[in-house]
Every structure is written in C-alpha cells, then in structure tokens.
Amino acid sequence: MTTRVFHVPDISCDHCKRAIEEALDGLPDIDSAVVTVDLRDVAVDGSASDEAVIAAISEAGYEVATTG
C-alpha cells in the first residue's frame, strides 16, 4: 500500500486535525488518514482517488496546496 501525503497549509490545531480525519474516515476507500499538525500534512492510505481525498478535505473547509 502506498501512502500519499497532501499538504494543507491551513492546519493549525487539533480541531483542524479532527475535522479532516473525520471527513476522510467517511470515504469508503480510505484505510487510514493521519493529520500531522506541525507539518500541516495529511497522510492517506487507501485506494480512494486523489480527487476524492482533495474533495473531502475541501468539504471539511480546508484547501490542499498544489505544486507546480
């Protein structure tokens, strides 16, 4: 299984952590989702598409940083 990491610059506290983890826990193809507040990262394991993960994070009220 591959872990994908998404950078979410607006993560600042445990409330942010809980909101994002709860949003991702609701997706059927997520095996685990761990938010690291200090790094402002979300590590996701599972077969859900990047688009589905980003949409769930967005619905929780946070924007995923894009590269390039």
mmCIF file of the C-alpha atoms, coordinates in Angstrom:
data_MODEL
# 
_entry.id   MODEL 
# 
loop_
_atom_site.group_PDB 
_atom_site.id 
_atom_site.type_symbol 
_atom_site.label_atom_id 
_atom_site.label_alt_id 
_atom_site.label_comp_id 
_atom_site.label_asym_id 
_atom_site.label_entity_id 
_atom_site.label_seq_id 
_atom_site.pdbx_PDB_ins_code 
_atom_site.Cartn_x 
_atom_site.Cartn_y 
_atom_site.Cartn_z 
_atom_site.occupancy 
_atom_site.B_iso_or_equiv 
_atom_site.pdbx_formal_charge 
_atom_site.auth_seq_id 
_atom_site.auth_comp_id 
_atom_site.auth_asym_id 
_atom_site.auth_atom_id 
_atom_site.pdbx_PDB_model_num 
ATOM 1  C CA . MET A 1 1  ? 0.000   0.000  0.000  1.00 0.00 ? 1  MET A CA 1 
ATOM 2  C CA . THR A 1 2  ? 1.258   3.452  -0.881 1.00 0.00 ? 2  THR A CA 1 
ATOM 3  C CA . THR A 1 3  ? 0.948   6.386  1.457  1.00 0.00 ? 3  THR A CA 1 
ATOM 4  C CA . ARG A 1 4  ? 0.109   9.662  -0.229 1.00 0.00 ? 4  ARG A CA 1 
ATOM 5  C CA . VAL A 1 5  ? 0.774   12.938 1.542  1.00 0.00 ? 5  VAL A CA 1 
ATOM 6  C CA . PHE A 1 6  ? -1.255  16.089 0.955  1.00 0.00 ? 6  PHE A CA 1 
ATOM 7  C CA . HIS A 1 7  ? -0.070  19.468 2.227  1.00 0.00 ? 7  HIS A CA 1 
ATOM 8  C CA . VAL A 1 8  ? -2.822  21.564 3.828  1.00 0.00 ? 8  VAL A CA 1 
ATOM 9  C CA . PRO A 1 9  ? -1.372  24.962 4.855  1.00 0.00 ? 9  PRO A CA 1 
ATOM 10 C CA . ASP A 1 10 ? -4.375  25.993 6.973  1.00 0.00 ? 10 ASP A CA 1 
ATOM 11 C CA . ILE A 1 11 ? -3.983  23.169 9.527  1.00 0.00 ? 11 ILE A CA 1 
ATOM 12 C CA . SER A 1 12 ? -3.208  24.876 12.818 1.00 0.00 ? 12 SER A CA 1 
ATOM 13 C CA . CYS A 1 13 ? -4.750  22.939 15.701 1.00 0.00 ? 13 CYS A CA 1 
ATOM 14 C CA . ASP A 1 14 ? -6.346  19.749 16.957 1.00 0.00 ? 14 ASP A CA 1 
ATOM 15 C CA . HIS A 1 15 ? -9.766  20.928 15.745 1.00 0.00 ? 15 HIS A CA 1 
ATOM 16 C CA . CYS A 1 16 ? -8.390  21.043 12.183 1.00 0.00 ? 16 CYS A CA 1 
ATOM 17 C CA . LYS A 1 17 ? -6.900  17.574 12.685 1.00 0.00 ? 17 LYS A CA 1 
ATOM 18 C CA . ARG A 1 18 ? -10.203 16.092 13.875 1.00 0.00 ? 18 ARG A CA 1 
ATOM 19 C CA . ALA A 1 19 ? -12.261 17.771 11.142 1.00 0.00 ? 19 ALA A CA 1 
ATOM 20 C CA . ILE A 1 20 ? -10.051 16.475 8.341  1.00 0.00 ? 20 ILE A CA 1 
ATOM 21 C CA . GLU A 1 21 ? -9.627  12.978 9.793  1.00 0.00 ? 21 GLU A CA 1 
ATOM 22 C CA . GLU A 1 22 ? -13.411 12.668 10.294 1.00 0.00 ? 22 GLU A CA 1 
ATOM 23 C CA . ALA A 1 23 ? -14.066 13.809 6.717  1.00 0.00 ? 23 ALA A CA 1 
ATOM 24 C CA . LEU A 1 24 ? -11.625 11.247 5.341  1.00 0.00 ? 24 LEU A CA 1 
ATOM 25 C CA . ASP A 1 25 ? -12.860 8.467  7.626  1.00 0.00 ? 25 ASP A CA 1 
ATOM 26 C CA . GLY A 1 26 ? -16.188 8.828  5.830  1.00 0.00 ? 26 GLY A CA 1 
ATOM 27 C CA . LEU A 1 27 ? -14.709 7.739  2.494  1.00 0.00 ? 27 LEU A CA 1 
ATOM 28 C CA . PRO A 1 28 ? -15.118 4.023  1.759  1.00 0.00 ? 28 PRO A CA 1 
ATOM 29 C CA . ASP A 1 29 ? -11.714 3.568  0.073  1.00 0.00 ? 29 ASP A CA 1 
ATOM 30 C CA . ILE A 1 30 ? -9.574  5.125  2.835  1.00 0.00 ? 30 ILE A CA 1 
ATOM 31 C CA . ASP A 1 31 ? -7.745  2.642  5.057  1.00 0.00 ? 31 ASP A CA 1 
ATOM 32 C CA . SER A 1 32 ? -6.210  5.342  7.258  1.00 0.00 ? 32 SER A CA 1 
ATOM 33 C CA . ALA A 1 33 ? -5.807  9.102  7.358  1.00 0.00 ? 33 ALA A CA 1 
ATOM 34 C CA . VAL A 1 34 ? -3.403  10.799 9.751  1.00 0.00 ? 34 VAL A CA 1 
ATOM 35 C CA . VAL A 1 35 ? -3.048  14.564 10.100 1.00 0.00 ? 35 VAL A CA 1 
ATOM 36 C CA . THR A 1 36 ? 0.252   15.928 11.406 1.00 0.00 ? 36 THR A CA 1 
ATOM 37 C CA . VAL A 1 37 ? -0.490  19.420 12.692 1.00 0.00 ? 37 VAL A CA 1 
ATOM 38 C CA . ASP A 1 38 ? 3.166   20.516 12.978 1.00 0.00 ? 38 ASP A CA 1 
ATOM 39 C CA . LEU A 1 39 ? 3.893   19.644 9.340  1.00 0.00 ? 39 LEU A CA 1 
ATOM 40 C CA . ARG A 1 40 ? 0.434   20.630 8.073  1.00 0.00 ? 40 ARG A CA 1 
ATOM 41 C CA . ASP A 1 41 ? 0.320   17.308 6.233  1.00 0.00 ? 41 ASP A CA 1 
ATOM 42 C CA . VAL A 1 42 ? -2.334  14.654 5.725  1.00 0.00 ? 42 VAL A CA 1 
ATOM 43 C CA . ALA A 1 43 ? -1.047  11.115 5.109  1.00 0.00 ? 43 ALA A CA 1 
ATOM 44 C CA . VAL A 1 44 ? -3.602  8.872  3.424  1.00 0.00 ? 44 VAL A CA 1 
ATOM 45 C CA . ASP A 1 45 ? -3.557  5.102  2.809  1.00 0.00 ? 45 ASP A CA 1 
ATOM 46 C CA . GLY A 1 46 ? -6.170  3.509  0.607  1.00 0.00 ? 46 GLY A CA 1 
ATOM 47 C CA . SER A 1 47 ? -7.417  3.260  -2.935 1.00 0.00 ? 47 SER A CA 1 
ATOM 48 C CA . ALA A 1 48 ? -9.520  6.446  -2.985 1.00 0.00 ? 48 ALA A CA 1 
ATOM 49 C CA . SER A 1 49 ? -8.529  8.778  -5.808 1.00 0.00 ? 49 SER A CA 1 
ATOM 50 C CA . ASP A 1 50 ? -6.560  11.945 -5.137 1.00 0.00 ? 50 ASP A CA 1 
ATOM 51 C CA . GLU A 1 51 ? -9.585  13.879 -6.344 1.00 0.00 ? 51 GLU A CA 1 
ATOM 52 C CA . ALA A 1 52 ? -11.842 12.186 -3.763 1.00 0.00 ? 52 ALA A CA 1 
ATOM 53 C CA . VAL A 1 53 ? -9.357  12.899 -0.968 1.00 0.00 ? 53 VAL A CA 1 
ATOM 54 C CA . ILE A 1 54 ? -8.978  16.541 -2.000 1.00 0.00 ? 54 ILE A CA 1 
ATOM 55 C CA . ALA A 1 55 ? -12.767 16.924 -2.275 1.00 0.00 ? 55 ALA A CA 1 
ATOM 56 C CA . ALA A 1 56 ? -13.282 15.522 1.248  1.00 0.00 ? 56 ALA A CA 1 
ATOM 57 C CA . ILE A 1 57 ? -10.631 17.856 2.673  1.00 0.00 ? 57 ILE A CA 1 
ATOM 58 C CA . SER A 1 58 ? -12.238 20.776 0.833  1.00 0.00 ? 58 SER A CA 1 
ATOM 59 C CA . GLU A 1 59 ? -15.684 19.872 2.165  1.00 0.00 ? 59 GLU A CA 1 
ATOM 60 C CA . ALA A 1 60 ? -14.192 19.963 5.671  1.00 0.00 ? 60 ALA A CA 1 
ATOM 61 C CA . GLY A 1 61 ? -13.231 23.580 4.935  1.00 0.00 ? 61 GLY A CA 1 
ATOM 62 C CA . TYR A 1 62 ? -9.526  23.257 4.071  1.00 0.00 ? 62 TYR A CA 1 
ATOM 63 C CA . GLU A 1 63 ? -7.604  23.765 0.860  1.00 0.00 ? 63 GLU A CA 1 
ATOM 64 C CA . VAL A 1 64 ? -4.946  21.342 -0.341 1.00 0.00 ? 64 VAL A CA 1 
ATOM 65 C CA . ALA A 1 65 ? -1.832  23.092 -1.648 1.00 0.00 ? 65 ALA A CA 1 
ATOM 66 C CA . THR A 1 66 ? -0.959  22.279 -5.231 1.00 0.00 ? 66 THR A CA 1 
ATOM 67 C CA . THR A 1 67 ? 2.520   22.091 -6.648 1.00 0.00 ? 67 THR A CA 1 
ATOM 68 C CA . GLY A 1 68 ? 3.750   23.483 -9.913 1.00 0.00 ? 68 GLY A CA 1 
# 
